Amino acid sequence: MLRLFFLFIYAIHLSLAFSNEEVPVVSVRIGKSLRSIMVTGLDLKRHLIFNDDIKKYTGKKTVKFNCETFTTLNKHKNTPILLATLESPTGLLSYANDKYQGLFKVVTSPKGDSCDIINDIPMEAYISTLLTKEMNPKWPIEALKAQAVAARTYALHKMRTQQVTKELGSEAFYDLESSEKHQVGGNFFDATETTTLASNDTKGEVLTTETGQIQPIFFHAKCGGRTLRPDQVWHNKEEGYQSVNCPFCHDIGPKGWNHFIPGERLKSFFYWASNQGYVKEKLSGDLSSIVLVPDQIDKYTVNFYINDRPYIFDKAILRKYFGRQLFPSNTFSLQKQGEGLAILGEGLGHGVGLCQMGAFSMAMRGWSYKKILAHYFPGHVLKKLY
């Protein structure tokens, strides 16, 4: 009981800290494709949307949803349906052994054969939990502030565009999901004094383009010496992005890495890239002759002569095909070794936007979060929205 009392007091403290009607509420998918969902809380209020049934429970209660029983409600193929909402006057709900602040929504998955669970949470509370997952809460406060601005901007971009998935678009009931696909949020206990301070001290601050647009602001663990633009990795151009030198992350985190691609796997890659349209001239027949043009780590394309014809590949395409285990980052050079390729790389992650280990090093040197952001995003402007 004493523990619940302190949880109640802390929840009130957080709700007061973020009590501003202008602070947006972000909808985060925290579980997907679930056959059943169990939610626990004190004095729960459960609202079944499809029949407008509202029920209030006294004391501690666990509510279970057997998602397969609701499949008949989904008459429109690939369209999710809001089944229920759950909330507690304490401000805390439990799901999968974790406590969350805010409100839960239970939604059918697009095909209607399972459920998703979504957490509606005030933006600043969300950012304070996210910092523990996407960065280290013990890192310098200025690095955490830089991460807070980046993550808040990304979340607000998702909220404003309402394009969380290409398939659902604005029909989705969430803004982004808690995963590496978007960004990883935390639960109630992931917020610390330092992460809450970093969120509060940058409250409402985002990065915009010079024309005032909120674009997705990306971040990664370690760039390995130079950041990349989105079009160098994903082929989508984003206004304001520039590739910048980063001498700060070199001595932080994992060092260089090396791997090997056997000859047969290399040929399979070439055929795949050709079929996917990543090269102008389609490859066919036996790849009897493969010559690698001398490569360098600071180049983001690689040249081959295949059957005496020149082909240029974006290096990010190799990472997309072979995966993160073989290519931990997009910063690498290739060397021909027998029939295969030796890979010599630096960094960790896609390399676009904020280099987290670089930000750590900068903060340790006394850089402010504004100066850190200005270095990695010279084509963007820091703006306070609320």
N, C-alpha and C positions, 0 to 999 in steps of 0.2 A: 504494500500500500504506500509506503514512504517513497518508493521509486516512482510509482505512478503520480504521486503528488508533485515530485520534482519535474517529471515530464510535463505535467499540466502547467506548472509555473513557467517552464522554459518555452512551451508552445505559446503561451500568452506573450512572453517577452519577444519572441520572433514575430508574432502577428502584429504587435505594436511597432516593432522596428520596421516592418514593411507595410504599415497601414497607411496607404496613400491611394486614393481612388484612381490616380493616374498611373500607378504601377500596373503593367499588364500582367495577365495570368496566362501562363504558357501550358499547353496540353502536351504531356510527354507520355508516349507509349512505353510502359515498363514491363509488359508481358504480352506475348502474342501466340496465336494458334494453340490456345489452351482448351483442353477438354472440360476442365472444371476450374472454378475460382473460389477461394475462400478468403473472406475479408473479416477482420476482427477489430472491434473498437468499443468504446464506452458510450452508452446512450445513442447507439447508431440510429440514423434515419435512412431508410431504404426506400427508394422511389422506383417502382417498375414503370417504365415509360409507356410500354405498349398497351397497358390497360389502366394507366394512371392510378396505380395502387401505391399508396404511401403508408409505410408502417414505421413506428418508432419503438425501439427496444430500450428497456431500462437495465442499467448495469452493463457488465461486459457481455458481448454477444458476438458469435461467429455466424456469418451469413454465407451460405454456399450456393453457387450457381452451377448447375449441370448444363453446360453449354449446348450439348447435342439436342436437348429438349426444345431449344429455340430455333432449330433449323427451319421449321415450317414457316416462321415469320419472314424469312428472307425470300420473298417472291421475286425480287429483281436480282438477276445474276450479277455477281461481282460488285454488289453494292452493300456496304456495311450498314447495320441498323443499331441505333442506340437502345440498349435494353434497359439499363438501370443506372442510377447514381447512388452513391453512398457517401455520407458525411457524418462527422461527429462534432459535438460542441467543444470537445477538447482540442480540436484541430489536428488530431493524429489518427491515422488508420494503419492497420497492419496487414501486409500481404507478403507471402513467401518468407516469413520470419523477419521481415524488415518493416520498420515504421516509416510512414510518410506523412508529411504535412499537406493539408489541402483536401481535395475532393477526389473521389474515384468515379470513373465512368466505365461501365461494362458494355462492350460493343461486339457485335458479331464480326468475325473475320469476313473478308470480301466474299468468299464462297459459301459462307453460312454454316460451315461444318465445325466451327470452333469459336472461341472468344478471344478478344484482346482486352487488356485492362489498361486504362489511361489515368494518369495523375494530373489533375489541374492544380497548379501551384503558382503563387506569386513569383514573378521573375527573379527578384533578388534572393528569395529563399532558395530557388532552383540553382542560381549561380553559386551560392555559398556551399551547396552540397556538391556541385559539379567540380569545383576547384580541387577537392580531395581526390577525385577520380581521374581528372585530366591533367593534374599537376600534383606536386607534393605539397601538402599543407604546411610542411615545415620549411619550405623554401622562403626566400626573402619576400617581404610583403609587396615590393614593387613588381616583382615577377608575377605574383598572384594577381595583382591589379591589372597588369597587361593581359593576362589570360582571361580575367573576368570581362574586360571590354571586348576581346575577340569572341568569346563564347556568347555573350549577350547579343552582339551584332549578328552572329550566325543565327541565333534563335529568333530574333526579331525579323530577320530576312525570311525565314521559313514561315513565320506567322503572317507576314504581309503578303507573300506571294501565294500562300495556300496551295503549294505544290509539293507536298511531302512525298508523294509518289507520282510517277507519270501515269499510272493506271487509274488512281482514284482522284487525283487533283483536289479540288475543294470539297469533294464528298467524304474525305477522311475526317474522322472526329479527333484527330491529334495533329499537332504542329510538327513534331519531330519525335524520333524514337531514341531511347537511351541505349545506344550501341555505338560501335566504331563507325557504322554507316553515317551517322550524324555526329553526335557527341554523347559522352557517357555521363549521365547524371547520377547523383547519389541518393541515399535515404536520409532520414531525419538525423541520425547519429553521425553522418559523415560531415555535417557542418561543424566547424571548429570556431574558436574565438577569432583566429587569424583569417580564416576564409570568409567569415561573416563580416569582418572589418574590411577586407579587400572588396567585397561586394558593396557594402555600404558606402565606402569612400569613393567608389566609381559609379554610384547609383545613377542609372539612366544614361550613362555615357556609352556611345557607340562610335564606330568608324563609318564615315560616309565618303563617297567619291567627292571630287571637287564640284560636281554639279548637284550634290546633295542627295544622291541615291544611296540606299542601304543595300550593299551587295554582300554575298556570303564571304565571311572572313575566315580563312582556313588557318590551321595550326598543325604542327607535327613535332615529333620528339627532337630530332637532330638533323640539320640540313647537310652537314658534312663539308661546309665551306661556302656554299652559295645557294640561296633560295631559288625556287622556280616559279614561273607564272602558271596559272591554271591551264592555259592553252598548251603549255609544254608537256603537261601530264594527261589532261582529260580532253583536250581539243576544244574546250569551251572558253571563249575570251570573256574576261571580266574587267570592267572599267577600273582603272586606277592601279592595277597590279604591276609591279616591276620586280625583276630579278635583282637581288642585292647581295653583295659580298657579306659573309658572316665569319670573321676570324675568331669569334668568341666561343664557339661550341667545341673547338678542336680537342681540348683537354678534358672535356666533361662527358661522362657517360661512356657508352660502348665505343671501342676503338674500331679500326678498319676491319673488314671482313673479306673473305674470299671463298668462292665456290666453283663448281665445275659443271658444264653442260656436256653430256656425251653427244657424239656425232648424230646418232639416230634421233635423239630428242631435238637437236638443233634443226634437223630436216623437218621434223613434225611441226616445229614452230613456223618455219618458212611457209609450209603448205597452209597452215592455219591462217597466218597473216595475209597470205595471198587470197584465200577464200573470203576473209573478212573485209577485204578491200583496203588494207593498210598499205599496199604498194600499188603503183599505177599499172604496172604490167603484170598480168597474172602468171604465176609459176605453174609449170606442168612437166610431166615426165620425170626422169631420174635426175637428181641433183648431183651430177658427177663431179663438179668442180665448184668448191666454195672457197673464196679468197676474202679475207678480212682486210680492209684498208686500215692502216695503223690508227689506233683509237687513243683518246685522252679522256681523263676523268671529268674535265670541265666542258666536254661536248655532250649535247643532249640528243644527238642523232648518231647512228652508226652506219657505216657504208660497207657493203659487200659486193663482190663480183660473183654472181651465181651463173654458172654455165656461160661465163664471159660476158654477162650483161650486168650493168650497175643497178643496185637497189639500195635505197635509203630507208632505214627504219628509225622511228622514234624509240629511244631507249625505254620510255615508259611502257611501250607495248610489250617488251620482254618481261617486265615485272608483272604486267597484267596476265600474260600467258603462264609464266612459270611460277608465279605466286610470291608471297612475301618471305617465305622461308628461304628460298633460293636467292631472292633479291630483296633484302631488308629495306632498301631505299632506291631512289631513282638516280643516285649519284655513284657512278661506277665506270670502270673502263674494261674493255674486253681484249683478250689476247688469244690468238689461235694456238691450240695445244693439241697436236695430233689431229684427229677428226673432229674434236670438240672445241669448246671455248672455256678459257679460264676467266673468272670474274673477280675483279679487285674493286672493292667498294668502300664508301664512307657513309656515315649517317644512318638514320633510322626514321622511316616514314616517307610520305610522298614528297616532302620538301617544299610545299607551297605555303607561303604566308609566314606566320610567327614560328620561329625556331625556339622551342621551349628551353632547351639546354643553353642556347645562346642567350635567352632572356635571363636565365638563372645567373650566368656568368656576368652579364651586364649589371644586374641588380647587385651582385656581390661587389662590383666595382663602384657602386654608388649611383648608377643611372636611375632616373625616375621612370615610372611606367610610361609617361608621356614621351620621354626620349626613346625608350625601347620601341614603342609603337611607331614613332616617327621614322626610326631606322628601317624597320621591316615593311612599313606601309607608307613610303614617301609620297605616293599618289593619293593618299586618303587624308581626311580631316577628322579630328576628334570633336564630337558634338554631344551635348547633353540634351536628351529628349524629354526627360521628366525628373 
